[in-house]
Amino acid sequence: MSFAEVEDILDRVELAIIPTGSNEGHGPHLPLKVDAATATFVSCGAAERLHPQVLVAPALAVGHSPQHLEFPGSMTLRVETQIRVLTDYCHSLMGYGIKRFAIVNGHGNNVAVNAQAARRITEELGLLVASFSYWDVIDKEKIAAINEGRHYPGHADEFETSMILHICPEHARMDRMHEIEDKYGLFGPGPELGPGEQYLATTTFKQTGLRARLLCDVAAENYKLASAEKGAQFAQLAIEGTAAYLKDFIENTEAG
C-alpha cells in the first residue's frame, strides 16, 4: 500500500497485524522463509476479510532461531532485539491512532518471545495486544480430516510443505526432496549431554545440537504426504480462524 491508501482508510482501522516468522532451515526442499511466508499469507488473507478494519504491517521476517544456525543461511534475533523491534513497530503505528495490535506468528520459537513483547508493549505503551500463532486458531476437527501425518505445524513436513506448495510453489525445490533420504537422512542420535547439562543456558549464537538430531531440519517423514491441494485447505482454515479471532478481539475490547 502507499501512504495515501493507508490515509484513506485510517479512520476506519481498528487493528494492525504484525506477522512474525523466521529465516531458518526447512529441509533441502523448502526456502528459509517458510515461517515468514506462511504468517504473512494468513495475515493478509484475514485482513482482506476484515477490510478496512485491519492493516498488515511488514513482517518480522527474522525471528528467534538460535538452534537453527547450524543450517547455512539461517539467521536469528536475540530475545531483547525482537522485543524492541516489535515495540518500535507498535510505537510507530500508534502515532496514527491505532490502539490494537495482533502479533500473528508462524514460528514456534517466537511464541515465548512474542508473549514477552506483548506484555511489554501493553505495559509501556498502553496498547491492546494479542499474540498467537496462526495454527492455534485452526479448527481442530476440520484439519484432522485433512492432515494425515503428525501434529501440525511440524517442521518442513506435511503441513508446511503443503502450505508452501500453495503459497509460493516457485520457491519450493521439490526436485531436491529426495535428498532428505538420499543425502542427509532424517534423524540422528543427537549430542551426548552430561548430567544436568540440558538445563544449562547458552548464548544465542552458540547453540548447537539440533543438526545432530534433525539431520536436514525436517521433523517427520510425513513430508511425503504434502500437496498443494492440502496447502490450500490448510491456508483457508488458518485464514478463517485468524479472521474470526481478530473480529472477536475488535468487537470485545475497548481501545482507549
C-alpha atoms as an extended CHARMM CRD file, in Angstrom:
* protein
*
       256  EXT
         1         1  MET       CA              0.0000000000        0.0000000000        0.0000000000  PROA      1               0.0000000000
         2         2  SER       CA              1.0090000000        3.6050000000       -0.4830000000  PROA      2               0.0000000000
         3         3  PHE       CA              0.7810000000        6.1360000000        2.3540000000  PROA      3               0.0000000000
         4         4  ALA       CA             -2.2170000000        7.6310000000        0.5520000000  PROA      4               0.0000000000
         5         5  GLU       CA             -4.0700000000        4.3160000000        0.5880000000  PROA      5               0.0000000000
         6         6  VAL       CA             -3.3930000000        3.9460000000        4.3000000000  PROA      6               0.0000000000
         7         7  GLU       CA             -4.5300000000        7.5160000000        4.9000000000  PROA      7               0.0000000000
         8         8  ASP       CA             -7.7670000000        6.8860000000        3.0240000000  PROA      8               0.0000000000
         9         9  ILE       CA             -8.9030000000        4.1860000000        5.4660000000  PROA      9               0.0000000000
        10        10  LEU       CA             -7.1090000000        5.2290000000        8.6410000000  PROA      10              0.0000000000
        11        11  ASP       CA            -10.2380000000        6.4920000000       10.3780000000  PROA      11              0.0000000000
        12        12  ARG       CA            -11.7760000000        3.0220000000        9.9860000000  PROA      12              0.0000000000
        13        13  VAL       CA             -8.7410000000        0.9480000000       11.0110000000  PROA      13              0.0000000000
        14        14  GLU       CA             -9.2880000000       -0.8610000000       14.3010000000  PROA      14              0.0000000000
        15        15  LEU       CA             -6.2180000000       -3.0880000000       14.3990000000  PROA      15              0.0000000000
        16        16  ALA       CA             -2.8000000000       -3.6690000000       12.8550000000  PROA      16              0.0000000000
        17        17  ILE       CA             -1.3050000000       -7.1260000000       12.3730000000  PROA      17              0.0000000000
        18        18  ILE       CA              2.4160000000       -7.7560000000       12.7120000000  PROA      18              0.0000000000
        19        19  PRO       CA              3.2820000000      -11.1540000000       11.1800000000  PROA      19              0.0000000000
        20        20  THR       CA              6.3420000000      -12.8270000000       12.6890000000  PROA      20              0.0000000000
        21        21  GLY       CA              8.3180000000      -15.6520000000       11.1530000000  PROA      21              0.0000000000
        22        22  SER       CA             11.8880000000      -16.8280000000       10.8050000000  PROA      22              0.0000000000
        23        23  ASN       CA             14.7130000000      -17.2740000000        8.3590000000  PROA      23              0.0000000000
        24        24  GLU       CA             15.9380000000      -20.7850000000        9.0320000000  PROA      24              0.0000000000
        25        25  GLY       CA             16.4900000000      -24.2130000000        7.5310000000  PROA      25              0.0000000000
        26        26  HSD       CA             13.4050000000      -26.1030000000        6.3740000000  PROA      26              0.0000000000
        27        27  GLY       CA             14.9300000000      -29.0900000000        4.6270000000  PROA      27              0.0000000000
        28        28  PRO       CA             16.5890000000      -29.1260000000        1.2110000000  PROA      28              0.0000000000
        29        29  HSD       CA             13.2200000000      -28.6450000000       -0.4960000000  PROA      29              0.0000000000
        30        30  LEU       CA             11.7730000000      -25.5290000000        1.1610000000  PROA      30              0.0000000000
        31        31  PRO       CA             13.0040000000      -21.9290000000        1.3770000000  PROA      31              0.0000000000
        32        32  LEU       CA             14.4230000000      -20.4000000000        4.5250000000  PROA      32              0.0000000000
        33        33  LYS       CA             11.4550000000      -18.0230000000        4.6430000000  PROA      33              0.0000000000
        34        34  VAL       CA              8.7410000000      -20.6400000000        5.2950000000  PROA      34              0.0000000000
        35        35  ASP       CA              7.5480000000      -19.2550000000        8.6310000000  PROA      35              0.0000000000
        36        36  ALA       CA              7.5110000000      -15.6300000000        7.4970000000  PROA      36              0.0000000000
        37        37  ALA       CA              5.7680000000      -16.5280000000        4.2350000000  PROA      37              0.0000000000
        38        38  THR       CA              3.0120000000      -18.5230000000        5.8960000000  PROA      38              0.0000000000
        39        39  ALA       CA              2.3800000000      -15.9850000000        8.6770000000  PROA      39              0.0000000000
        40        40  THR       CA              2.2140000000      -13.1570000000        6.1370000000  PROA      40              0.0000000000
        41        41  PHE       CA             -0.1130000000      -15.0540000000        3.7920000000  PROA      41              0.0000000000
        42        42  VAL       CA             -2.5160000000      -15.9010000000        6.5960000000  PROA      42              0.0000000000
        43        43  SER       CA             -2.3910000000      -12.3620000000        7.9900000000  PROA      43              0.0000000000
        44        44  CYS       CA             -3.1370000000      -10.7920000000        4.6070000000  PROA      44              0.0000000000
        45        45  GLY       CA             -5.9690000000      -13.2370000000        3.9680000000  PROA      45              0.0000000000
        46        46  ALA       CA             -7.5580000000      -12.4190000000        7.3270000000  PROA      46              0.0000000000
        47        47  ALA       CA             -7.1080000000       -8.6750000000        6.7550000000  PROA      47              0.0000000000
        48        48  GLU       CA             -8.8510000000       -8.9180000000        3.3930000000  PROA      48              0.0000000000
        49        49  ARG       CA            -11.8720000000      -10.4460000000        5.1150000000  PROA      49              0.0000000000
        50        50  LEU       CA            -11.9520000000       -7.6500000000        7.6780000000  PROA      50              0.0000000000
        51        51  HSD       CA            -11.0890000000       -4.7390000000        5.3720000000  PROA      51              0.0000000000
        52        52  PRO       CA            -10.9090000000       -1.8290000000        6.1140000000  PROA      52              0.0000000000
        53        53  GLN       CA            -10.7130000000       -2.5180000000        9.8450000000  PROA      53              0.0000000000
        54        54  VAL       CA             -7.3680000000       -4.3180000000        9.6780000000  PROA      54              0.0000000000
        55        55  LEU       CA             -3.9750000000       -3.3460000000        8.2900000000  PROA      55              0.0000000000
        56        56  VAL       CA             -0.9750000000       -5.6660000000        7.9070000000  PROA      56              0.0000000000
        57        57  ALA       CA              2.4240000000       -4.2520000000        8.8210000000  PROA      57              0.0000000000
        58        58  PRO       CA              5.6240000000       -5.5600000000        7.2020000000  PROA      58              0.0000000000
        59        59  ALA       CA              6.5140000000       -8.9770000000        8.5870000000  PROA      59              0.0000000000
        60        60  LEU       CA              9.2880000000       -9.5130000000       11.0900000000  PROA      60              0.0000000000
        61        61  ALA       CA             10.9210000000      -11.9990000000        8.7470000000  PROA      61              0.0000000000
        62        62  VAL       CA             13.8190000000      -12.9850000000       11.0080000000  PROA      62              0.0000000000
        63        63  GLY       CA             12.8340000000      -14.3480000000       14.4040000000  PROA      63              0.0000000000
        64        64  HSD       CA             14.4000000000      -16.1360000000       17.3460000000  PROA      64              0.0000000000
        65        65  SER       CA             16.0820000000      -19.1890000000       15.8050000000  PROA      65              0.0000000000
        66        66  PRO       CA             19.4480000000      -19.7260000000       17.5040000000  PROA      66              0.0000000000
        67        67  GLN       CA             19.2580000000      -23.5170000000       17.3490000000  PROA      67              0.0000000000
        68        68  HSD       CA             18.9560000000      -23.4260000000       13.5450000000  PROA      68              0.0000000000
        69        69  LEU       CA             22.2090000000      -21.5750000000       12.9210000000  PROA      69              0.0000000000
        70        70  GLU       CA             23.8740000000      -24.9070000000       12.1430000000  PROA      70              0.0000000000
        71        71  PHE       CA             21.9520000000      -24.8550000000        8.8560000000  PROA      71              0.0000000000
        72        72  PRO       CA             23.6460000000      -22.3880000000        6.4640000000  PROA      72              0.0000000000
        73        73  GLY       CA             21.6990000000      -19.2350000000        5.6830000000  PROA      73              0.0000000000
        74        74  SER       CA             19.7040000000      -19.3420000000        8.9180000000  PROA      74              0.0000000000
        75        75  MET       CA             19.6090000000      -16.1620000000       10.9560000000  PROA      75              0.0000000000
        76        76  THR       CA             18.4040000000      -15.1820000000       14.4160000000  PROA      76              0.0000000000
        77        77  LEU       CA             17.4840000000      -12.2310000000       16.5770000000  PROA      77              0.0000000000
        78        78  ARG       CA             18.3080000000      -12.0990000000       20.2510000000  PROA      78              0.0000000000
        79        79  VAL       CA             15.2750000000      -12.0880000000       22.5360000000  PROA      79              0.0000000000
        80        80  GLU       CA             15.7520000000       -8.4620000000       23.5610000000  PROA      80              0.0000000000
        81        81  THR       CA             16.2510000000       -7.3720000000       19.9470000000  PROA      81              0.0000000000
        82        82  GLN       CA             12.9930000000       -8.9820000000       18.8690000000  PROA      82              0.0000000000
        83        83  ILE       CA             11.0760000000       -7.4350000000       21.7620000000  PROA      83              0.0000000000
        84        84  ARG       CA             12.4820000000       -3.9940000000       20.9670000000  PROA      84              0.0000000000
        85        85  VAL       CA             11.6960000000       -4.2640000000       17.2430000000  PROA      85              0.0000000000
        86        86  LEU       CA              8.0960000000       -5.3160000000       17.9010000000  PROA      86              0.0000000000
        87        87  THR       CA              7.7500000000       -2.4950000000       20.4140000000  PROA      87              0.0000000000
        88        88  ASP       CA              9.0660000000        0.0030000000       17.8720000000  PROA      88              0.0000000000
        89        89  TYR       CA              6.6450000000       -1.3100000000       15.2230000000  PROA      89              0.0000000000
        90        90  CYS       CA              3.7530000000       -0.5940000000       17.5680000000  PROA      90              0.0000000000
        91        91  HSD       CA              5.1800000000        2.7150000000       18.7460000000  PROA      91              0.0000000000
        92        92  SER       CA              5.4010000000        3.8580000000       15.1320000000  PROA      92              0.0000000000
        93        93  LEU       CA              1.8590000000        2.8450000000       14.2120000000  PROA      93              0.0000000000
        94        94  MET       CA              0.1720000000        4.0800000000       17.3860000000  PROA      94              0.0000000000
        95        95  GLY       CA              1.0260000000        7.5680000000       16.1970000000  PROA      95              0.0000000000
        96        96  TYR       CA             -1.6900000000        7.1560000000       13.5520000000  PROA      96              0.0000000000
        97        97  GLY       CA             -4.2980000000        6.3690000000       16.1720000000  PROA      97              0.0000000000
        98        98  ILE       CA             -4.0820000000        2.5620000000       16.0610000000  PROA      98              0.0000000000
        99        99  LYS       CA             -4.5980000000        1.1500000000       19.5440000000  PROA      99              0.0000000000
       100       100  ARG       CA             -4.9980000000       -2.5920000000       18.8990000000  PROA      100             0.0000000000
       101       101  PHE       CA             -2.2970000000       -4.8920000000       17.5800000000  PROA      101             0.0000000000
       102       102  ALA       CA             -2.1130000000       -8.5940000000       16.8030000000  PROA      102             0.0000000000
       103       103  ILE       CA              1.2270000000      -10.3720000000       16.5780000000  PROA      103             0.0000000000
       104       104  VAL       CA              0.3790000000      -13.2680000000       14.2670000000  PROA      104             0.0000000000
       105       105  ASN       CA              3.1630000000      -15.8030000000       14.4900000000  PROA      105             0.0000000000
       106       106  GLY       CA              4.4210000000      -18.5230000000       12.1530000000  PROA      106             0.0000000000
       107       107  HSD       CA              7.4810000000      -19.8260000000       14.0460000000  PROA      107             0.0000000000
       108       108  GLY       CA              7.3750000000      -21.9590000000       17.1840000000  PROA      108             0.0000000000
       109       109  ASN       CA             10.4450000000      -20.4550000000       18.8120000000  PROA      109             0.0000000000
       110       110  ASN       CA              8.8830000000      -16.9840000000       18.6510000000  PROA      110             0.0000000000
       111       111  VAL       CA              5.9880000000      -17.8820000000       20.9250000000  PROA      111             0.0000000000
       112       112  ALA       CA              7.6110000000      -17.0370000000       24.2580000000  PROA      112             0.0000000000
       113       113  VAL       CA              9.4500000000      -14.0190000000       22.8490000000  PROA      113             0.0000000000
       114       114  ASN       CA              6.3000000000      -12.5620000000       21.2990000000  PROA      114             0.0000000000
       115       115  ALA       CA              4.4260000000      -13.0720000000       24.5540000000  PROA      115             0.0000000000
       116       116  GLN       CA              7.1080000000      -11.0930000000       26.3860000000  PROA      116             0.0000000000
       117       117  ALA       CA              6.9100000000       -8.3890000000       23.7220000000  PROA      117             0.0000000000
       118       118  ALA       CA              3.1210000000       -8.1950000000       24.0150000000  PROA      118             0.0000000000
       119       119  ARG       CA              3.3800000000       -7.7530000000       27.7660000000  PROA      119             0.0000000000
       120       120  ARG       CA              5.9840000000       -5.0120000000       27.4520000000  PROA      120             0.0000000000
       121       121  ILE       CA              4.0510000000       -3.1820000000       24.7200000000  PROA      121             0.0000000000
       122       122  THR       CA              0.9010000000       -3.3050000000       26.8330000000  PROA      122             0.0000000000
       123       123  GLU       CA              2.6580000000       -2.0110000000       29.9320000000  PROA      123             0.0000000000
       124       124  GLU       CA              4.8850000000        0.6080000000       28.3050000000  PROA      124             0.0000000000
       125       125  LEU       CA              2.6470000000        1.9160000000       25.5290000000  PROA      125             0.0000000000
       126       126  GLY       CA             -0.8230000000        1.2710000000       26.9430000000  PROA      126             0.0000000000
       127       127  LEU       CA             -1.9450000000       -0.6170000000       23.8360000000  PROA      127             0.0000000000
       128       128  LEU       CA             -4.1020000000       -3.7230000000       23.4270000000  PROA      128             0.0000000000
       129       129  VAL       CA             -2.0070000000       -6.5770000000       22.0590000000  PROA      129             0.0000000000
       130       130  ALA       CA             -2.9900000000      -10.1180000000       21.0970000000  PROA      130             0.0000000000
       131       131  SER       CA             -0.1860000000      -12.5940000000       20.4330000000  PROA      131             0.0000000000
       132       132  PHE       CA             -0.8630000000      -16.0080000000       18.9180000000  PROA      132             0.0000000000
       133       133  SER       CA              0.3700000000      -18.4770000000       16.3270000000  PROA      133             0.0000000000
       134       134  TYR       CA             -1.9440000000      -18.8840000000       13.3550000000  PROA      134             0.0000000000
       135       135  TRP       CA             -2.1770000000      -22.6600000000       13.8300000000  PROA      135             0.0000000000
       136       136  ASP       CA             -3.6220000000      -22.1060000000       17.3240000000  PROA      136             0.0000000000
       137       137  VAL       CA             -6.8800000000      -20.8270000000       15.8090000000  PROA      137             0.0000000000
       138       138  ILE       CA             -7.3460000000      -23.5520000000       13.1800000000  PROA      138             0.0000000000
       139       139  ASP       CA            -10.4790000000      -25.6530000000       13.6630000000  PROA      139             0.0000000000
       140       140  LYS       CA             -9.0610000000      -28.9080000000       15.0350000000  PROA      140             0.0000000000
       141       141  GLU       CA            -11.8120000000      -31.1560000000       13.7310000000  PROA      141             0.0000000000
       142       142  LYS       CA            -11.6350000000      -29.7530000000       10.2140000000  PROA      142             0.0000000000
       143       143  ILE       CA             -7.8660000000      -30.0050000000        9.9370000000  PROA      143             0.0000000000
       144       144  ALA       CA             -7.8820000000      -33.5340000000       11.3520000000  PROA      144             0.0000000000
       145       145  ALA       CA             -9.8370000000      -34.5990000000        8.2740000000  PROA      145             0.0000000000
       146       146  ILE       CA             -7.0710000000      -33.2680000000        6.0020000000  PROA      146             0.0000000000
       147       147  ASN       CA             -3.7890000000      -33.6500000000        7.8830000000  PROA      147             0.0000000000
       148       148  GLU       CA             -2.7140000000      -37.2800000000        7.5950000000  PROA      148             0.0000000000
       149       149  GLY       CA              0.5950000000      -37.1380000000        9.4280000000  PROA      149             0.0000000000
       150       150  ARG       CA              1.9100000000      -35.8910000000       12.7610000000  PROA      150             0.0000000000
       151       151  HSD       CA              0.6430000000      -32.8700000000       14.6400000000  PROA      151             0.0000000000
       152       152  TYR       CA              0.7190000000      -29.5940000000       12.7990000000  PROA      152             0.0000000000
       153       153  PRO       CA              2.5200000000      -27.3350000000       12.0580000000  PROA      153             0.0000000000
       154       154  GLY       CA              5.5230000000      -29.6810000000       12.3860000000  PROA      154             0.0000000000
       155       155  HSD       CA              8.6730000000      -28.5380000000       10.6540000000  PROA      155             0.0000000000
       156       156  ALA       CA              9.1920000000      -28.8220000000        6.8990000000  PROA      156             0.0000000000
       157       157  ASP       CA              6.9400000000      -31.8630000000        6.7530000000  PROA      157             0.0000000000
       158       158  GLU       CA              3.3490000000      -32.3900000000        5.5900000000  PROA      158             0.0000000000
       159       159  PHE       CA              1.7700000000      -29.1560000000        6.8330000000  PROA      159             0.0000000000
       160       160  GLU       CA              4.4750000000      -26.6190000000        5.9920000000  PROA      160             0.0000000000
       161       161  THR       CA              5.4510000000      -28.2440000000        2.7090000000  PROA      161             0.0000000000
       162       162  SER       CA              1.8050000000      -28.1920000000        1.6290000000  PROA      162             0.0000000000
       163       163  MET       CA              1.4500000000      -24.5470000000        2.6460000000  PROA      163             0.0000000000
       164       164  ILE       CA              4.4780000000      -23.5070000000        0.5900000000  PROA      164             0.0000000000
       165       165  LEU       CA              3.2880000000      -25.5280000000       -2.4160000000  PROA      165             0.0000000000
       166       166  HSD       CA              0.1110000000      -23.4590000000       -2.2690000000  PROA      166             0.0000000000
       167       167  ILE       CA              1.5160000000      -20.0520000000       -1.3020000000  PROA      167             0.0000000000
       168       168  CYS       CA              4.7240000000      -19.8310000000       -3.3300000000  PROA      168             0.0000000000
       169       169  PRO       CA              5.3940000000      -23.0470000000       -5.2680000000  PROA      169             0.0000000000
       170       170  GLU       CA              8.0400000000      -21.2640000000       -7.3180000000  PROA      170             0.0000000000
       171       171  HSD       CA             10.2180000000      -21.1620000000       -4.1980000000  PROA      171             0.0000000000
       172       172  ALA       CA              9.9080000000      -24.8710000000       -3.4080000000  PROA      172             0.0000000000
       173       173  ARG       CA             12.6100000000      -27.2430000000       -4.6510000000  PROA      173             0.0000000000
       174       174  MET       CA             10.6700000000      -30.4660000000       -4.8740000000  PROA      174             0.0000000000
       175       175  ASP       CA             13.2930000000      -31.8510000000       -7.2210000000  PROA      175             0.0000000000
       176       176  ARG       CA             15.6120000000      -31.8950000000       -4.1930000000  PROA      176             0.0000000000
       177       177  MET       CA             13.2020000000      -33.5620000000       -1.7830000000  PROA      177             0.0000000000
       178       178  HSD       CA             14.8340000000      -36.9370000000       -2.4670000000  PROA      178             0.0000000000
       179       179  GLU       CA             17.9480000000      -35.5790000000       -0.7490000000  PROA      179             0.0000000000
       180       180  ILE       CA             16.1750000000      -35.8690000000        2.6070000000  PROA      180             0.0000000000
       181       181  GLU       CA             16.7210000000      -39.6190000000        2.4300000000  PROA      181             0.0000000000
       182       182  ASP       CA             19.4170000000      -39.9760000000       -0.2280000000  PROA      182             0.0000000000
       183       183  LYS       CA             21.8730000000      -37.3780000000        1.0800000000  PROA      183             0.0000000000
       184       184  TYR       CA             21.0850000000      -36.3110000000        4.6230000000  PROA      184             0.0000000000
       185       185  GLY       CA             18.7640000000      -38.7120000000        6.4060000000  PROA      185             0.0000000000
       186       186  LEU       CA             16.1050000000      -37.6030000000        8.8510000000  PROA      186             0.0000000000
       187       187  PHE       CA             17.1820000000      -38.3510000000       12.4070000000  PROA      187             0.0000000000
       188       188  GLY       CA             20.4610000000      -38.6610000000       14.2570000000  PROA      188             0.0000000000
       189       189  PRO       CA             21.2270000000      -39.6720000000       17.8390000000  PROA      189             0.0000000000
       190       190  GLY       CA             21.8380000000      -36.1010000000       18.9630000000  PROA      190             0.0000000000
       191       191  PRO       CA             24.7150000000      -34.9070000000       21.1450000000  PROA      191             0.0000000000
       192       192  GLU       CA             25.7000000000      -36.6490000000       24.3540000000  PROA      192             0.0000000000
       193       193  LEU       CA             24.7040000000      -34.4900000000       27.3160000000  PROA      193             0.0000000000
       194       194  GLY       CA             26.2190000000      -34.7770000000       30.7350000000  PROA      194             0.0000000000
       195       195  PRO       CA             24.0360000000      -34.9420000000       33.8600000000  PROA      195             0.0000000000
       196       196  GLY       CA             22.1970000000      -31.6640000000       34.2720000000  PROA      196             0.0000000000
       197       197  GLU       CA             23.6600000000      -30.1630000000       31.1170000000  PROA      197             0.0000000000
       198       198  GLN       CA             20.3030000000      -29.9990000000       29.3670000000  PROA      198             0.0000000000
       199       199  TYR       CA             19.2290000000      -27.4410000000       31.9650000000  PROA      199             0.0000000000
       200       200  LEU       CA             22.0420000000      -25.0010000000       31.2570000000  PROA      200             0.0000000000
       201       201  ALA       CA             21.5070000000      -21.9060000000       29.1420000000  PROA      201             0.0000000000
       202       202  THR       CA             23.8900000000      -20.9510000000       26.3650000000  PROA      202             0.0000000000
       203       203  THR       CA             24.4680000000      -17.7970000000       24.3850000000  PROA      203             0.0000000000
       204       204  THR       CA             22.1810000000      -17.0740000000       21.4410000000  PROA      204             0.0000000000
       205       205  PHE       CA             24.8610000000      -17.5430000000       18.8090000000  PROA      205             0.0000000000
       206       206  LYS       CA             26.4270000000      -20.7090000000       20.2510000000  PROA      206             0.0000000000
       207       207  GLN       CA             23.5070000000      -23.0930000000       20.4890000000  PROA      207             0.0000000000
       208       208  THR       CA             24.3530000000      -26.4540000000       18.9630000000  PROA      208             0.0000000000
       209       209  GLY       CA             22.8910000000      -29.9180000000       18.7590000000  PROA      209             0.0000000000
       210       210  LEU       CA             19.8080000000      -29.5590000000       16.5640000000  PROA      210             0.0000000000
       211       211  ARG       CA             21.5470000000      -30.7360000000       13.4020000000  PROA      211             0.0000000000
       212       212  ALA       CA             22.7760000000      -33.8410000000       15.1970000000  PROA      212             0.0000000000
       213       213  ARG       CA             19.1320000000      -34.7500000000       15.8510000000  PROA      213             0.0000000000
       214       214  LEU       CA             17.3500000000      -33.3850000000       12.7500000000  PROA      214             0.0000000000
       215       215  LEU       CA             19.9280000000      -34.0100000000       10.0780000000  PROA      215             0.0000000000
       216       216  CYS       CA             18.3610000000      -31.7770000000        7.4140000000  PROA      216             0.0000000000
       217       217  ASP       CA             15.8690000000      -29.8090000000        9.5570000000  PROA      217             0.0000000000
       218       218  VAL       CA             12.8510000000      -31.9280000000        8.5740000000  PROA      218             0.0000000000
       219       219  ALA       CA             10.8910000000      -33.1340000000       11.5900000000  PROA      219             0.0000000000
       220       220  ALA       CA              8.9770000000      -36.1490000000       10.2320000000  PROA      220             0.0000000000
       221       221  GLU       CA              8.8020000000      -38.3980000000        7.2000000000  PROA      221             0.0000000000
       222       222  ASN       CA              5.2080000000      -37.3570000000        6.5030000000  PROA      222             0.0000000000
       223       223  TYR       CA              6.6400000000      -34.6760000000        4.2040000000  PROA      223             0.0000000000
       224       224  LYS       CA              5.8390000000      -37.2700000000        1.5280000000  PROA      224             0.0000000000
       225       225  LEU       CA              2.1160000000      -36.6300000000        2.1270000000  PROA      225             0.0000000000
       226       226  ALA       CA              2.3170000000      -32.9440000000        1.1920000000  PROA      226             0.0000000000
       227       227  SER       CA              0.3970000000      -31.4200000000       -1.7130000000  PROA      227             0.0000000000
       228       228  ALA       CA             -0.6670000000      -28.0030000000       -2.9720000000  PROA      228             0.0000000000
       229       229  GLU       CA             -4.2950000000      -29.0760000000       -2.6130000000  PROA      229             0.0000000000
       230       230  LYS       CA             -3.8090000000      -29.7360000000        1.0960000000  PROA      230             0.0000000000
       231       231  GLY       CA             -1.9280000000      -26.4580000000        1.3820000000  PROA      231             0.0000000000
       232       232  ALA       CA             -4.9010000000      -24.5550000000        0.0130000000  PROA      232             0.0000000000
       233       233  GLN       CA             -7.1640000000      -26.2080000000        2.5790000000  PROA      233             0.0000000000
       234       234  PHE       CA             -4.7220000000      -25.6090000000        5.4380000000  PROA      234             0.0000000000
       235       235  ALA       CA             -4.3670000000      -21.9510000000        4.4440000000  PROA      235             0.0000000000
       236       236  GLN       CA             -8.1320000000      -21.4930000000        4.2110000000  PROA      236             0.0000000000
       237       237  LEU       CA             -8.6260000000      -22.8940000000        7.7100000000  PROA      237             0.0000000000
       238       238  ALA       CA             -5.8440000000      -20.6900000000        9.0860000000  PROA      238             0.0000000000
       239       239  ILE       CA             -7.3050000000      -17.5680000000        7.4800000000  PROA      239             0.0000000000
       240       240  GLU       CA            -10.8120000000      -18.3940000000        8.7110000000  PROA      240             0.0000000000
       241       241  GLY       CA             -9.5910000000      -18.9480000000       12.2600000000  PROA      241             0.0000000000
       242       242  THR       CA             -7.4070000000      -15.8470000000       12.3130000000  PROA      242             0.0000000000
       243       243  ALA       CA            -10.1450000000      -13.6160000000       10.9090000000  PROA      243             0.0000000000
       244       244  ALA       CA            -12.6370000000      -14.9040000000       13.4790000000  PROA      244             0.0000000000
       245       245  TYR       CA            -10.1630000000      -14.3720000000       16.3180000000  PROA      245             0.0000000000
       246       246  LEU       CA             -9.3870000000      -10.8090000000       15.2250000000  PROA      246             0.0000000000
       247       247  LYS       CA            -13.0590000000       -9.9470000000       14.7240000000  PROA      247             0.0000000000
       248       248  ASP       CA            -13.7760000000      -11.1160000000       18.2650000000  PROA      248             0.0000000000
       249       249  PHE       CA            -10.7820000000       -9.1200000000       19.5630000000  PROA      249             0.0000000000
       250       250  ILE       CA            -12.0190000000       -5.9520000000       17.9000000000  PROA      250             0.0000000000
       251       251  GLU       CA            -15.6380000000       -6.3440000000       18.9620000000  PROA      251             0.0000000000
       252       252  ASN       CA            -14.9570000000       -7.2910000000       22.5730000000  PROA      252             0.0000000000
       253       253  THR       CA            -12.2320000000       -4.8570000000       23.6240000000  PROA      253             0.0000000000
       254       254  GLU       CA            -12.3050000000       -1.1430000000       24.3100000000  PROA      254             0.0000000000
       255       255  ALA       CA             -9.3580000000        0.7010000000       22.8160000000  PROA      255             0.0000000000
       256       256  GLY       CA             -8.6020000000        3.8130000000       24.8520000000  PROA      256             0.0000000000
